[in-house]
Amino acid sequence: MEIEIKIDPACKAPKLVVVTAEVTEEIEGLVEQLSRQSDDIAEGEAQRLLTGTRDGMVCLIEPENLIRIYAASGRVFGVTEEGEYVLRRRLYELEEQLDSHRFVRISNSEIVNLKQVLGFDLRFTGTICVKLSDGTSTYVSRRYVSKIKKILG
């Protein structure tokens, strides 16, 4: 089997082309293996570690340990059971990076980890109160109420 690599500065993302006279079991296996690795890499990127600062120290944060992420006073904060960290990413960047099945945006300034939600209080007309595992409560803004209701079924 020949392997050829072409360097193209205009290329935005790697592209793999298989040129063959016929599709054999070897080719099918190769394509399947590469597809699996590509999926694993994409999944790994969605769950990579975050960095945050607290008490003058830079700390690594596992995304699943986050309870909520919010923006205030021009900064973005991540809250875990260990405390609150200042994150160096913008809220929209974190929203894109984090697993969309686990993290959901509830307002322009806040994202919550669904695995850390104890419950949704729907008693208030037009709004939803979110009870979190650290004992805090926050509210879904009207703009995001329909999205949360869709998630809740």
N, C-alpha and C positions, 0 to 999 in steps of 0.2 A: 504494500500500500504506500502510495506517495503522499506526503504532507507538504503543503505549500502555504506560506504565510505572506500576505501582502500588507504593507504599511501604507495607509492612506490618511493623511492629516485631516481630510474633510469628513472622514467617517465618524459619525456620532456614537454609534454602538457597534460592538463586534457582530459580525455576520458570518455564519458558517454555511458554505455551499459544498455539497457532495456531488461530484461528477462521477458517474459510473455507467457501465454498459447495461447492467441489470441490477435490480434490488435483490440482494442475497440476504441470508440469515445474519451474516456478519455485518452488513450495512444496517439492517433493521436493529440489531443489538446495539450498534454504535450510536445510532440516532436516539434510541430509547435511553441509553446511558447518558448521553449529552443533555437530553431534555430533562431527565431527573436531576442532574447536577445544576442545570440552569434554574429549575424550580427551587432547589435547596438554597441556592445563592440568593435568589429573590426573597425567599422567606427569611433567611438570615439577615438580610439588609433591613427588613421590616422590624426585626426585633433586636437590632444591635444596641449595645450599651449607650447610655446617655452620660454626659458629664455635668456636674453641678457643683457650685461652690457653697460652702457653709463654714463659718468661723475661720475664714482665710485659707481653707483647704479645698482642693479640687477632689471631688469624690466620684466614683463610678456608680451609676444607678441602673439597676435592672428595670426595664420598662414595666414588668409585671408587678413590681413593688410600688409603683406610683399609684396614689389614690386619686389625685387630681392635679391638673396643671392649670394655672391661671395667670393672667397678665394684670399687673397693677403698677402704677407709678412708673411707667415706661420700662418695666422689667418683667421677665417671665419666671414664675416660681413653680417648682415641682414639689408636691407634698407626699411624703412616705411616712410609715410608722416611726421611722427614726427622726423625722423632722422635716424642715422646709429647706429647699435648696434653690439657689438662683441658677437658672439655666441660661445658656448662651445662645439659644436658638429662638427663633420667632415662633409664635403659636401656630401659624399656618404650616411652617416647616415640620414641626412636631406632629401635627395632624396628618401630614402626608407620610411621615416616617413610621408612625405607630400603627399597629394592627387595627384596621377599621372594624373588626369583629369584637374587639375588646375595648377600644377607646372611642368615645363619641363626643362630639362638640355639642355643648348645651347652651352656649351663648357666644357672642363675639369675643369674650375674654376668658372662656373656660372650656376645658376638656376634662371628662371624668372617665375613670376606668370602670367599666361595667361590672367587673369581677369584684370591685370594692364597694358597690352600691348595695345597701341593705334593703332599700325600698324606695318607691316613688309614691308620694302623697298627692293624690288627684283631687282632694277635697276642695282646694281653692279653685274658684272659677277662673278659667283662662290661663292658669299657670300650673306648673308641676314643681313640687318641692322634692329634692333629692336628698335622701338620708345616706350618709357615707359611713364606712366602717370605722373611721377615726372619731365618730361622734358629731361631726359637723354636718350642717345642712346647707344646701345651696339651691338655687332656683333655675329652672329652664326658662330662657327668655321666650317671649311669644313667637319670635321668628323660628325657633327650633322645636316648638311644642309638637307640631305635626310629625316631624322626624322622629321624636322620641315615642310618640304614640304608635307610629309604624313599627318601630323596633319592639315595642311591648306587645304588639299584636292587637 
